[in-house]
Amino acid sequence: MGKQSRGFAMVLAGVLVAAVAGCASVGTCGLGACPEDAKLTASVWETLKLHAAAQPPNLIHVQTLNHVVFLRGQVDTDPERLSLEEAARGVAGVKCVEDLINLSFQGH
């Protein structure tokens, strides 16, 4: 792993740890991710891609760590952001959702 990749991984880990602190009641699976995390990520994405708010030009990324789903990306409006967050919360097995979605600049 190169210096840039290591640096990015360390920053991402710090952000994830800080964000998970907001989901304090969520248990962890140890040093690594929970075995179900990849399946949860896929399930959440399958749910989100049915929403217009997840379609281009919006860009949404889903990542799961210890049953906590992290939504990152950009949408046009706050209602779009909230609808994606609510849809992710509705997926079976998701313990907590950390919404890191930004709103696009509207030029005003």
Buried (B, 14 or more C-beta within 10 A) or exposed (E): EEEEEEEEEEEEEEBBEEBBEEBEEEEEEEEEBBEBBEEBBEBBBEBBEEBEBBEEEBBBEBBBBBBBBBBBBBBBEEEBBBBBBEBBBEBEBBBBBBBBBEEEEEEE
